[in-house]
């Protein structure tokens, strides 16, 4: 995909975010903030056993964070906790430029270019950190400001 197409994918998800809105029947929730950019995010999950049965988010912020949140929700829905963690590892390695993805990341490939812009890496990864906080019950508030280790562990 060309960078122009990548940009189009991001703009489309920003304009029409998928799974946008508070999720009725959610049993997990977490908040995320990126003070550097001003992104704010709430993520709701409905966990059934080990599976993310449903997911929703509400967020304000830049196009990157909203589009990443939108794509994250479509990517994790119906997956097990283990699959979600593996997907996060691949996404994180891609946006930090640590390695090229081993698998087809679908529309999320649109974020492969953000590794050149450290501020944007935080925007793109905030939804994933927030979703994982909800998934693992680690914290209800996630901040990309020095709080969470960059490894995402
Ligand atoms: Zn941002």
Boltz pocket constraint, residues with backbone or C-beta under 6 A from the ligand:
constraints:
  - pocket:
      binder: B
      contacts: [[A, 34], [A, 37], [A, 38], [A, 39], [A, 61], [A, 62], [A, 63], [A, 64], [A, 65], [A, 119], [A, 123]]
      max_distance: 6.0
